[in-house]
Amino acid sequence: MYFYDEIDQRIVDERVAQFRDQTRRYLAGTLSEEDFRPHRLQNGLYIQRHAPMLRVAIPYGVLSSRQLRMLAQIARRYDRGFGHFTTRQNIQFNWPKLEDVPDILADLATVQMHAIQTSGNCIRNTTTDHFAGVAGDEQIDPRPYCELIRQWSTFHPEFAFLPRKFKIAVNGATHDRAATRVHDIGLDLVRDAQGAIGYRVLVGGGLGRTPLIGHVIREFLPEQHLLSYLDAVLRVYNRFGRRDNKYKARIKILVKELTPAKFRAAVEEEWAHLIDGPATLVPEELARIRSRIAVHDYQPSALTLADAAAQRSDDAAFLRWLQRNVIAHKVSGYACVTLSLKSTGVAPGDLGDSGLDAVAELADRYGFGELRVSHEQNLILPDVPVQHLGAVHTAAQALGLAQPNIGLITNIIACPGGDYCSLANARSIPVAQALQERFDNLDYQYDIGELDLNISGCMNACGHHHVGHIGILGVDKHGEEFYQVTIGGAQSATAALGRVIGPSLRQDEVPDAVERMIQRYLSLRDSEVERFVDVVQRLGIEPFKESVYGLKAHSESPAV
């Protein structure tokens, strides 16, 4: 992970002092709500349904054990004993008191953490592959580029008040685990024919009210021009993006209305004034950033995951966990372990203070004190020696974090929904829990195979429902909570948006509807390796629509 230098620390400390004074003045009545609002938002503070919510930045999803212990301490001291990991690789605290927030930020600063730009109409936390730096299919490590973007975007005076929030994702692996195609800007790290590093630049993706897949506007941008090209994209957006209607203010709407070709031309014209200017990346700057990212003292060995399986061949629970929750590391003799935060009965992404402390201990004992947060709302131990996988599994079982369901139907992505969020139309957590209970049988889950199920409580799509193989969206129908179902979404390099299958359902109807679709899928698949989403792509939504609505599917038009 990246370690702050003196300038990084000073910036964070100064922001804490500024916000402490702003909060004092607001509580004293000398700073109005209107004036305080942008200050609190750009320090990660929302006003939610029941209490303030503080969103803490975890830049590109990388955490140290020391930082995780601080998050546990904050959960105990200032919240109700738990935190919620989000699809943007951050963590949220749902119950802090406003007057305590400056103290929370001060505590975070002692471990090189902050909440800067985790909300507001600015450039948000840059996200990437949760296996960055360790994945076997990685071509280029994206972490230095993510850190470069973080430093460039933090307090950027020109982009502090954009038309709407702005999200950037970076991918450096063969498999896109960063969902770059549904971000405002997606960057694929690539090499040209001569082996030089550059970026494939996608712009205009995003979910929410108008879900769209991003468009490639440059197939290859040379490495040194990253920041000047980002400047050009943001300048065009800042100049032409709508500010009169927040629902049409995202860059995806601008790209769609201009057309990708005209947007690209505007960016290239703007970039012509910036190319080879002060923002040009020099090798010394990348070297500086790389020098502050921890380099671990790996001790390679010949042990493989097959060896680990052979040593505990009679332990079915371990073998399932090894299959679903563990992947090979790029360094021989090591593995990457996903700790599932999706046990039945627990809100997806939630972890209590004692669990946070215990995971930090695992990172110290069986790794290099480093962890990752995935956009699927799980935690990762990225550097576990293969010989310790058995011990890690035993410890994770004791903590309730060894559910072998990564990639399966109960590995549900869900926003906090109406239980907390003031924007939500409906609750997400009870629906997630009902589906976890319905599909709790592991044999059934394994028979179903790979399936992404995502739930959002409103059209803001914090649960990424549009790109779930099955997506569930909470909607309001005459003051009542209903749920719209989409199928066929995907988030990888072949990203796709799900299609609505029909009229929205009551909460108690959702588990039956999902199970009927699953049963139809099992009867239609060509083989055990054909996934649910593959069958939807092959046959369309009609068989699944019929399984949910029966004859009504032909007489009722899809409606919210």
Phi and psi in degrees as a GROMACS rama.xvg file:
@    title "Ramachandran Plot"
@    xaxis  label "Phi"
@    yaxis  label "Psi"
@TYPE xy
-83.1987  133.748  TYR-2
-106.599  132.583  PHE-3
-58.7421  148.197  TYR-4
-99.819  -175.322  ASP-5
-60.984  -36.9636  GLU-6
-69.0786  -44.3381  ILE-7
-55.2298  -48.3131  ASP-8
-65.0843  -39.7664  GLN-9
-64.0562  -41.1247  ARG-10
-59.6434  -45.9159  ILE-11
-67.0741  -43.8216  VAL-12
-62.0865  -40.9318  ASP-13
-66.4667  -38.2376  GLU-14
-64.2671  -37.8914  ARG-15
-60.5478  -46.9821  VAL-16
-62.855  -40.3682  ALA-17
-63.4875  -46.117  GLN-18
-70.7728  -30.92  PHE-19
-60.9582  -42.896  ARG-20
-69.6165  -39.5218  ASP-21
-62.8822  -41.8702  GLN-22
-66.3158  -41.768  THR-23
-58.6292  -44.6955  ARG-24
-68.1167  -37.2963  ARG-25
-65.2857  -46.3076  TYR-26
-65.9029  -27.3695  LEU-27
-82.6775  -8.17437  ALA-28
86.8518  8.70056  GLY-29
-96.916  -4.99611  THR-30
-125.311  121.708  LEU-31
-70.5781  162.431  SER-32
-59.5528  -41.1624  GLU-33
-62.4096  -40.7556  GLU-34
-75.6181  -31.426  ASP-35
-76.1315  -29.9665  PHE-36
-53.9779  -52.1419  ARG-37
-64.1763  -29.6821  PRO-38
-66.9194  -46.4246  HIS-39
-69.2032  -37.3555  ARG-40
-63.5806  -44.1114  LEU-41
-79.0768  3.94537  GLN-42
-113.448  20.2341  ASN-43
79.9633  16.1721  GLY-44
-108.952  117.184  LEU-45
-105.452  159.003  TYR-46
-103.998  110.963  ILE-47
-97.8375  -166.816  GLN-48
-63.2228  -41.1708  ARG-49
-114.511  -24.5715  HIS-50
-163.697  170.928  ALA-51
-62.4396  153.824  PRO-52
-125.624  129.579  MET-53
-108.676  123.291  LEU-54
-103.053  118.951  ARG-55
-99.1908  133.031  VAL-56
-74.9075  134.876  ALA-57
-123.01  86.2728  ILE-58
-51.2191  123.996  PRO-59
43.5884  30.3182  TYR-60
75.6926  15.5657  GLY-61
-103.799  129.512  VAL-62
-131.056  149.323  LEU-63
-98.6817  161.027  SER-64
-61.5447  -35.4459  SER-65
-63.0183  -41.291  ARG-66
-67.5053  -39.5659  GLN-67
-63.8112  -37.4689  LEU-68
-65.4117  -34.6099  ARG-69
-66.4699  -39.0765  MET-70
-62.8608  -37.1975  LEU-71
-64.0361  -42.1742  ALA-72
-63.1067  -41.4053  GLN-73
-64.6564  -41.5191  ILE-74
-59.6769  -40.1482  ALA-75
-71.9249  -45.2106  ARG-76
-82.8775  -35.9756  ARG-77
-117.706  -10.466  TYR-78
-124.477  -153.832  ASP-79
-108.462  30.0164  ARG-80
88.1501  16.1362  GLY-81
-154.644  164.432  PHE-82
-129.343  162.886  GLY-83
-123.048  116.584  HIS-84
-82.7181  136.92  PHE-85
-107.632  173.239  THR-86
-73.4524  -5.55835  THR-87
-104.512  21.1783  ARG-88
64.3678  22.827  GLN-89
-103.983  -176.506  ASN-90
-131.157  142.855  ILE-91
-118.816  141.984  GLN-92
-112.208  124.579  PHE-93
-94.9455  -5.9258  ASN-94
-133.384  27.0117  TRP-95
-73.7582  154.561  PRO-96
-87.9886  141.726  LYS-97
-54.8595  -43.0319  LEU-98
-67.3191  -17.749  GLU-99
-89.5607  -14.9508  ASP-100
-59.3922  -42.543  VAL-101
-57.9745  -36.5263  PRO-102
-68.7621  -37.1325  ASP-103
-62.0086  -45.7764  ILE-104
-63.391  -36.0461  LEU-105
-65.9092  -40.979  ALA-106
-63.7216  -42.4813  ASP-107
-60.1984  -40.06  LEU-108
-61.8782  -27.1598  ALA-109
-69.7772  -16.7649  THR-110
-119.727  26.8927  VAL-111
60.7871  47.7472  GLN-112
-132.312  163.472  MET-113
-161.752  -178.699  HIS-114
-124.868  20.9038  ALA-115
-65.4356  130.795  ILE-116
56.6677  33.4135  GLN-117
-90.4152  1.48808  THR-118
-155.7  -179.779  SER-119
88.0281  170.354  GLY-120
-86.9981  70.6096  ASN-121
-145.498  -176.775  CYS-122
-79.5604  118.738  ILE-123
-84.1401  -174.274  ARG-124
-58.1007  123.236  ASN-125
-72.2495  133.992  THR-126
-114.117  162.455  THR-127
-156.667  -174.022  THR-128
-60.7121  129.544  ASP-129
-71.1951  -9.40511  HIS-130
-104.416  20.2942  PHE-131
-57.4386  132.823  ALA-132
87.999  -13.477  GLY-133
-130.264  -13.4417  VAL-134
-70.4278  140.875  ALA-135
-67.0841  -26.0942  GLY-136
-95.4966  11.4053  ASP-137
-74.7757  133.419  GLU-138
-96.6974  -39.7223  GLN-139
-142.258  131.504  ILE-140
-67.8723  117.306  ASP-141
-81.1927  -10.2532  PRO-142
-61.5667  -43.6405  ARG-143
-60.7303  -33.7142  PRO-144
-74.4354  -36.4122  TYR-145
-62.8737  -42.9648  CYS-146
-65.3077  -39.6681  GLU-147
-59.2131  -44.6676  LEU-148
-65.297  -39.2704  ILE-149
-59.2317  -47.4213  ARG-150
-68.726  -37.8656  GLN-151
-65.0299  -40.319  TRP-152
-85.1784  -23.1078  SER-153
-67.4283  119.432  THR-154
61.2576  24.2388  PHE-155
-60.1942  116.151  HIS-156
-63.5957  -26.5698  PRO-157
-81.9936  -19.836  GLU-158
-121.962  26.9281  PHE-159
-79.6196  -24.9935  ALA-160
-134.281  73.4316  PHE-161
-75.9893  168.131  LEU-162
-56.1095  -36.8323  PRO-163
-152.951  176.419  ARG-164
-58.5313  156.682  LYS-165
-140.491  129.849  PHE-166
-127.615  134.393  LYS-167
-123.14  136.25  ILE-168
-129.287  145.548  ALA-169
-127.14  134.552  VAL-170
-127.628  135.971  ASN-171
-123.859  10.3075  GLY-172
-112.173  167.251  ALA-173
-62.5353  -43.2168  THR-174
-93.3391  128.694  HIS-175
-83.3392  96.2978  ASP-176
-94.0997  4.23003  ARG-177
-103.085  -0.0531003  ALA-178
53.5582  45.423  ALA-179
-63.1718  -25.471  THR-180
-77.7514  -6.84151  ARG-181
-120.415  37.6718  VAL-182
-120.066  161.61  HIS-183
-57.8889  -45.0631  ASP-184
-129.971  129.305  ILE-185
-116.528  134.504  GLY-186
-120.438  120.089  LEU-187
-100.477  120.074  ASP-188
-75.0278  126.501  LEU-189
-139.03  172.944  VAL-190
-124.095  146.091  ARG-191
-84.7054  -174.542  ASP-192
-61.8123  -25.2069  ALA-193
-91.5307  -1.5689  GLN-194
91.7974  3.28839  GLY-195
-73.6634  142.779  ALA-196
-79.5085  140.816  ILE-197
-157.364  -163.231  GLY-198
-136.47  136.701  TYR-199
-89.2871  122.622  ARG-200
-105.029  121.263  VAL-201
-111.82  141.384  LEU-202
-137.067  146.997  VAL-203
92.2489  15.113  GLY-204
-85.904  166.487  GLY-205
158.106  160.917  GLY-206
-106.179  -132.9  LEU-207
74.0407  -153.973  GLY-208
-61.0658  -35.581  ARG-209
-124.245  86.1875  THR-210
-72.3602  134.346  PRO-211
-143.852  149.641  LEU-212
-90.3438  137.794  ILE-213
-66.3278  158.777  GLY-214
-111.89  139.2  HIS-215
-73.1295  119.794  VAL-216
-108.613  -10.5344  ILE-217
-150.264  123.981  ARG-218
-74.2069  -33.0146  GLU-219
-148.729  113.03  PHE-220
-107.871  119.652  LEU-221
-56.9544  146.401  PRO-222
-49.4523  -43.323  GLU-223
-70.9775  -11.2119  GLN-224
-102.734  11.7465  HIS-225
-54.8307  -55.158  LEU-226
-69.074  -38.5376  LEU-227
-67.1174  -33.5669  SER-228
-72.8127  -39.6923  TYR-229
-60.9319  -41.2047  LEU-230
-56.024  -44.7172  ASP-231
-63.944  -44.8904  ALA-232
-60.7281  -48.0319  VAL-233
-66.5634  -35.3249  LEU-234
-64.5031  -43.7604  ARG-235
-61.9511  -44.5001  VAL-236
-63.3975  -44.8374  TYR-237
-63.3688  -33.2456  ASN-238
-80.4979  -39.1354  ARG-239
-110.228  -12.3402  PHE-240
-64.7193  145.142  GLY-241
-74.4775  141.863  ARG-242
-120.998  -0.981104  ARG-243
-90.4195  -13.6089  ASP-244
-146.86  106.744  ASN-245
-64.3393  -22.3737  LYS-246
-76.5745  -12.931  TYR-247
-121.401  22.9481  LYS-248
-98.5327  -11.2275  ALA-249
-70.821  155.702  ARG-250
-62.3641  -27.8149  ILE-251
-60.9178  -34.6596  LYS-252
-70.1164  -40.469  ILE-253
-62.7566  -45.8782  LEU-254
-61.6965  -42.036  VAL-255
-65.0934  -43.1783  LYS-256
-72.4597  -38.1125  GLU-257
-75.2322  -27.8062  LEU-258
85.3419  144.635  THR-259
-55.8972  -36.9339  PRO-260
-64.5992  -44.4371  ALA-261
-70.881  -35.6791  LYS-262
-64.0595  -45.0349  PHE-263
-59.3287  -42.6154  ARG-264
-61.9902  -39.2646  ALA-265
-66.0231  -39.4355  ALA-266
-66.4806  -44.9457  VAL-267
-63.2067  -37.4005  GLU-268
-65.0423  -42.5374  GLU-269
-66.8849  -39.8191  GLU-270
-65.3079  -29.5255  TRP-271
-58.5913  -25.8423  ALA-272
-85.7089  -11.4598  HIS-273
-112.432  -22.7735  LEU-274
-58.4911  136.34  ILE-275
64.8598  18.9584  ASP-276
-90.3384  -161.661  GLY-277
-60.4736  -24.4655  PRO-278
-83.1524  -0.605652  ALA-279
-62.2283  130.077  THR-280
-76.6535  125.787  LEU-281
-101.999  151.612  VAL-282
-55.8375  -33.4496  PRO-283
-63.4803  -32.8756  GLU-284
-71.6228  -43.5927  GLU-285
-63.5647  -37.6529  LEU-286
-64.2302  -38.4898  ALA-287
-61.5404  -45.6548  ARG-288
-66.0425  -45.104  ILE-289
-61.2304  -33.0764  ARG-290
-68.3338  -17.9418  SER-291
-103.113  5.14126  ARG-292
-98.0575  126.003  ILE-293
-56.2468  134.422  ALA-294
-109.135  118.838  VAL-295
-86.98  152.015  HIS-296
-89.4193  75.0766  ASP-297
-68.4825  145.828  TYR-298
-120.661  85.9279  GLN-299
-57.6709  149.751  PRO-300
-143.438  172.045  SER-301
-88.1967  -1.46194  ALA-302
-67.2504  139.871  LEU-303
-123.548  172.765  THR-304
-63.7842  -31.2578  LEU-305
-63.4547  -36.6085  ALA-306
-64.7055  -42.1235  ASP-307
-62.0588  -40.4574  ALA-308
-65.7088  -40.7691  ALA-309
-65.249  -35.081  ALA-310
-68.9264  -24.2355  GLN-311
-130.493  47.2897  ARG-312
-65.73  -18.1484  SER-313
-95.0395  4.60849  ASP-314
-105.981  94.1152  ASP-315
-61.5913  -39.2214  ALA-316
-63.8698  -41.8608  ALA-317
-64.8512  -42.2677  PHE-318
-64.6271  -38.9998  LEU-319
-65.7184  -43.1049  ARG-320
-62.1698  -42.6763  TRP-321
-61.4216  -38.1946  LEU-322
-69.3401  -42.8697  GLN-323
-96.69  -32.78  ARG-324
-109.2  0.892169  ASN-325
-128.904  134.782  VAL-326
-127.401  158.525  ILE-327
-69.1363  145.77  ALA-328
-89.6737  158.045  HIS-329
-69.8299  -19.3584  LYS-330
-97.5695  124.701  VAL-331
-60.9128  139.122  SER-332
93.6191  -0.875355  GLY-333
-122.765  163.113  TYR-334
-144.076  158.529  ALA-335
-108.852  124.946  CYS-336
-112.602  127.788  VAL-337
-96.4227  123.902  THR-338
-92.155  116.743  LEU-339
-77.8157  123.63  SER-340
-97.7885  35.667  LEU-341
-129.517  39.0636  LYS-342
-70.2228  147.914  SER-343
-58.3823  130.467  THR-344
93.5846  -6.67854  GLY-345
-108.452  136.069  VAL-346
-60.9789  129.404  ALA-347
-54.0432  129.039  PRO-348
89.3236  -5.8512  GLY-349
-88.0193  143.267  ASP-350
-149.209  133.374  LEU-351
-76.8468  168.046  GLY-352
-61.1716  -40.8425  ASP-353
-66.827  -35.5853  SER-354
-65.9387  -39.9331  GLY-355
-60.515  -44.8314  LEU-356
-62.6734  -41.8977  ASP-357
-67.0768  -38.6182  ALA-358
-66.7541  -38.4094  VAL-359
-59.3306  -39.0157  ALA-360
-65.2032  -39.7836  GLU-361
-62.2627  -41.1911  LEU-362
-62.689  -37.0971  ALA-363
-72.2394  -40.8382  ASP-364
-77.4956  -36.7563  ARG-365
-119.865  22.3701  TYR-366
-159.279  -145.874  GLY-367
-116.909  28.0317  PHE-368
72.2799  25.9386  GLY-369
-124.062  146.109  GLU-370
-136.822  167.587  LEU-371
-132.406  151.505  ARG-372
-111.392  129.205  VAL-373
-93.8201  156.365  SER-374
-72.2252  -6.74899  HIS-375
-86.5612  7.159  GLU-376
70.1544  37.2593  GLN-377
-120.311  170.55  ASN-378
-110.835  148.547  LEU-379
-125.576  133.612  ILE-380
-95.7994  105.47  LEU-381
-82.7035  -12.5417  PRO-382
-135.99  56.3703  ASP-383
-91.7745  123.145  VAL-384
-60.2454  138.067  PRO-385
-56.6713  -35.1532  VAL-386
-66.7912  -14.2944  GLN-387
-102.264  4.40298  HIS-388
-62.0914  -37.5032  LEU-389
-61.1192  -44.2676  GLY-390
-66.4235  -38.6012  ALA-391
-65.6201  -41.0422  VAL-392
-61.5835  -44.0553  HIS-393
-60.9776  -44.1509  THR-394
-66.1474  -41.986  ALA-395
-65.3643  -36.9288  ALA-396
-59.6097  -44.5868  GLN-397
-62.9774  -28.2598  ALA-398
-90.5448  -4.82245  LEU-399
74.9307  25.768  GLY-400
-117.398  17.9464  LEU-401
-109.738  17.8524  ALA-402
-56.7292  118.009  GLN-403
-83.8966  63.3106  PRO-404
-125.616  16.0177  ASN-405
-64.7191  126.388  ILE-406
85.7055  -1.60706  GLY-407
-105.207  176.236  LEU-408
-64.1939  -26.8699  ILE-409
-89.7368  -1.30733  THR-410
-81.6397  61.3232  ASN-411
-77.4891  132.209  ILE-412
-89.175  130.421  ILE-413
-151.675  138.993  ALA-414
-78.1271  169.151  CYS-415
-65.4924  -24.1069  PRO-416
63.694  -158.119  GLY-417
-67.3892  -11.0626  GLY-418
-67.6468  -23.46  ASP-419
-132.046  -45.5597  TYR-420
-79.0212  130.911  CYS-421
-74.9881  -13.3066  SER-422
-88.5894  -16.7081  LEU-423
-69.4183  143.452  ALA-424
-87.9504  -23.6282  ASN-425
-154.324  165.3  ALA-426
-82.1858  143.1  ARG-427
-101.595  -39.8702  SER-428
-60.8016  -46.0319  ILE-429
-62.4008  -34.0427  PRO-430
-67.5143  -44.2523  VAL-431
-59.5882  -44.3242  ALA-432
-66.3667  -38.0598  GLN-433
-64.695  -38.5202  ALA-434
-71.9329  -35.8257  LEU-435
-60.8147  -42.9161  GLN-436
-67.1898  -40.2686  GLU-437
-64.1678  -36.6955  ARG-438
-111.477  31.3782  PHE-439
-70.022  -22.5677  ASP-440
-69.6545  118.46  ASN-441
-65.5287  -36.3784  LEU-442
-60.2194  -41.449  ASP-443
-63.4999  -45.2497  TYR-444
-59.4024  -42.795  GLN-445
-70.0625  -32.7152  TYR-446
-67.488  -39.0439  ASP-447
-64.9606  -40.5625  ILE-448
82.8027  -162.679  GLY-449
-61.1976  126.518  GLU-450
-159.207  124.07  LEU-451
-96.8528  122.41  ASP-452
-120.107  117.922  LEU-453
-122.523  140.475  ASN-454
-129.16  130.922  ILE-455
-122.896  143.824  SER-456
-87.0305  -6.99199  GLY-457
-162.041  178.536  CYS-458
-68.7008  -9.83447  MET-459
-65.815  -18.6136  ASN-460
63.2686  37.8014  ALA-461
-64.1578  -19.7853  CYS-462
-93.0575  6.76876  GLY-463
55.2404  39.9766  HIS-464
-64.3701  -28.7542  HIS-465
-61.1168  -30.4492  HIS-466
-107.009  15.0498  VAL-467
-80.6493  146.674  GLY-468
-56.4783  -39.2451  HIS-469
-123.237  126.029  ILE-470
-117.935  141.18  GLY-471
-127.098  125.585  ILE-472
-119.998  125.234  LEU-473
-74.7152  130.304  GLY-474
-131.366  161.013  VAL-475
-105.028  122.344  ASP-476
-121.547  100.514  LYS-477
57.0431  41.9459  HIS-478
83.9277  3.10965  GLY-479
-113.316  152.504  GLU-480
-83.5469  124.562  GLU-481
-131.54  170.535  PHE-482
-136.787  125.042  TYR-483
-93.8092  137.591  GLN-484
-112.07  131.32  VAL-485
-120.491  153.901  THR-486
-138.067  156.096  ILE-487
95.2181  6.95691  GLY-488
-76.6905  159.388  GLY-489
-157.242  153.294  ALA-490
-121.815  4.41851  GLN-491
-85.4431  -157.197  SER-492
-62.3269  -22.7604  ALA-493
-103.716  49.3994  THR-494
-55.7388  141.03  ALA-495
-144.062  154.376  ALA-496
-100.858  135.225  LEU-497
-66.7694  157.485  GLY-498
-111.048  140.129  ARG-499
-68.3867  131.397  VAL-500
-89.2601  -18.1005  ILE-501
164.007  -165.483  GLY-502
-58.4933  150.757  PRO-503
-67.305  158.075  SER-504
-117.01  156.198  LEU-505
-71.0084  159.463  ARG-506
-56.7787  -42.2544  GLN-507
-72.563  -12.1206  ASP-508
-88.1467  -16.7318  GLU-509
-63.8663  -49.5102  VAL-510
-58.7736  -40.7958  PRO-511
-64.3895  -40.7047  ASP-512
-63.007  -44.2607  ALA-513
-64.387  -42.8555  VAL-514
-66.141  -36.9813  GLU-515
-64.4936  -38.0487  ARG-516
-66.2245  -39.0369  MET-517
-64.255  -43.5029  ILE-518
-64.2  -36.768  GLN-519
-66.4622  -41.6694  ARG-520
-59.0005  -46.6401  TYR-521
-62.0891  -29.9555  LEU-522
-81.8427  -17.6762  SER-523
-103.834  -18.8725  LEU-524
-67.8938  146.353  ARG-525
-75.6655  -30.6127  ASP-526
-155.538  173.863  SER-527
-70.4459  -15.2963  GLU-528
-93.9243  -7.96713  VAL-529
-79.392  117.131  GLU-530
-76.5013  163.86  ARG-531
-53.9834  -47.5377  PHE-532
-66.2344  -30.8485  VAL-533
-66.3498  -40.1322  ASP-534
-66.8877  -39.8214  VAL-535
-61.429  -43.6182  VAL-536
-66.4995  -31.5673  GLN-537
-78.5878  -40.821  ARG-538
-110.091  -10.9158  LEU-539
85.1009  -175.717  GLY-540
-89.4858  -13.5954  ILE-541
-58.2777  -45.3067  GLU-542
-59.9648  -34.5782  PRO-543
-78.5809  -35.7918  PHE-544
-61.0363  -44.2205  LYS-545
-64.2734  -37.235  GLU-546
-66.374  -29.3366  SER-547
-85.6105  -44.544  VAL-548
-106.55  -12.6439  TYR-549
62.9044  -137.784  GLY-550
-64.194  -24.7551  LEU-551
-62.7203  -24.2949  LYS-552
-59.9433  -26.8547  ALA-553
-92.0763  -13.7709  HIS-554
-110.295  -11.5216  SER-555
-117.394  133.925  GLU-556
-84.2616  149.585  SER-557
-56.7282  134.892  PRO-558
-150.227  155.129  ALA-559
